[in-house]
Amino acid sequence: MQLKKNALILGSLLAVALGLIAALLVVRSRPTPPAGASPGSGANVLVYQTQGAVASLKITLDQRDSYTLSSLSSENDRVQSASLSDYDDQLVNQSRVAGVLNASRSLYALELLLESPGDYRPFGLTQPRAVVEVTDQTKRTVTLLIGDNAPGNQGIYLKRQDSPAIYLVPTYSLENYLLSETAYLNLTITPGSSAQGFDAVVLGGTVREEQGQVAIRREGETYLLTAPVQRPLEEGMGLPLLETLLGLNADSVAAINPTREDLEALGLDRPYATAEASGNWGEFYLSATAPDAGGTVYLYREGVPLLYTVRADLLPWLDLQYTQLMDPFAYTPDIDHLQEITLDLESGESHRFLLSFNREGERSVTLNGTPIDTENFLRFYITLISARLAEHTDETPASQNPTLAITYTDDSGGIQSVVFYHGPTRRYFIQTGEEPFFLTPSAYLDRVLEDFEKVKSGVRVESFE
């Protein structure tokens, strides 16, 4: 019994040893790449190698559409700059094209699958998915036929046109040759950056039909909202939203040389949103569709022969309303340049503050001709300029008799008024100059009238919260 058991163990060990020897012979039988080559993980059969840098790649997909990647300059057998077919260089992702050209200097397979199969149909090589013509600096061309994927995603079948052999090539070595030409186009839609800023922006489109176009322009170091109202731009929130127009990148190129019919089919003859911008980097005009169910927008830049797709969350300006851009404070004058503030009350009373400086540069204030405490007035002034345009409204006041009118006169003679009228519950209509009506909380007006009585009576005004 023990002898039989020992025989079984010996037989098992012998089988394992024979298996190891067979595996070693298979491994040693696979050819190794030449010295200095870098075939990548698992690939060790040389399919071809160019002489020097790759001059061009002509790729034909599905025996129909073709395009060419070409070297413009090379150094030490590596492409430095490149082009794509007949596209303007600015439309081409040159670094990607150059990278594909450089990666095409040699190709290694996982194995030489068949020396001469006779029938190429089972491998998808009678009607190849792609035909790639690799031309090097010596004008020598190697033509590759790319067939089907091998079962289990083990690789892709490939043959050289000048050889009957079939190779099994890693998928990653051929994936760039299976892409449409749009994959090699530059996805940068607009120039500029937030650091450069812009001189002017105009937003339009059907999403803004009710309010009209929204226009912003630079004035010195600041920005001004000029339409549909003239107000300072809220730079803390509004400006960053507009700066997303600059240096904008697409997710993909949806079409090349779209026709007018193509654009009309998407609704771009009456675009959902438009944006026109100019700056020291140039100018551009964009038109965009409304986001689809997946949050994707088709976007077209006038003068560029490409139609892009972009995620709507990258376009905060898409349906931006002017109320989101403007400074929410009704009017905030520079007190150092104010000469007079007048308060006209609903009762018909009118009160006048005069501001001046003496020779020592000290400020003094009078109310209806009587000097008042300057520090107390300054606290009241903070209350005055804290009026916020909380909500836009298309309604107008029922009465043309204002509850309160504040008029500011500066040292250049400029006059600006902020006027309040009775409005909906706990709110007042507020209007600055000739601007449209907005609504403001009634708490503001209550506080102004309360603090004004304190100023008249010489009672300390608390800081406005």
Number of C-alpha atoms within 10 A of each C-alpha: 5 6 7 9 9 10 10 11 10 11 11 10 11 11 11 11 11 11 12 11 11 12 11 11 11 10 10 10 9 13 12 14 14 11 6 6 13 13 19 14 8 12 19 22 21 20 21 15 16 21 14 17 23 31 27 23 25 19 25 21 20 14 12 8 11 16 15 17 24 21 25 14 15 18 10 8 17 19 24 18 18 23 25 24 14 9 11 10 15 11 18 22 19 22 16 16 25 24 15 18 25 20 16 22 20 18 21 24 26 22 19 20 15 12 11 11 13 9 9 18 13 11 20 18 20 13 16 22 18 24 25 23 20 25 23 23 16 12 13 13 17 18 18 21 21 28 24 17 18 16 8 6 9 13 20 24 25 28 23 19 14 9 11 14 18 24 24 23 29 24 16 10 19 18 10 15 20 16 13 15 20 17 15 21 23 19 21 18 21 21 16 19 15 14 8 12 19 24 18 18 22 18 27 22 21 16 19 19 11 7 13 16 20 22 21 27 19 16 10 7 5 12 21 21 24 18 17 16 17 16 22 20 24 20 16 10 13 19 18 16 17 24 20 17 28 21 13 17 19 20 13 18 20 15 14 14 10 14 11 10 11 14 18 12 10 14 16 22 15 15 22 21 23 26 22 17 22 18 16 10 15 12 16 20 17 19 23 27 25 21 16 11 7 8 11 17 24 25 26 23 19 12 9 14 15 20 21 22 20 22 18 20 12 15 17 14 20 27 18 19 16 24 19 13 24 25 21 18 15 24 21 14 13 8 13 12 13 19 18 21 21 18 20 17 17 14 10 10 9 14 15 16 19 18 20 16 12 8 6 6 8 9 13 16 21 17 19 14 11 10 12 18 15 15 14 18 24 15 17 23 18 15 22 22 16 17 21 17 22 16 15 15 11 7 12 14 16 9 10 9 16 18 18 23 20 20 18 21 18 18 13 9 10 9 14 15 18 20 21 26 23 20 19 13 8 11 20 23 26 31 20 21 16 11 12 16 23 22 23 24 20 17 12 18 19 10 14 21 16 13 24 20 12 17 19 14 10 13 13 15 19 12 12 15 6
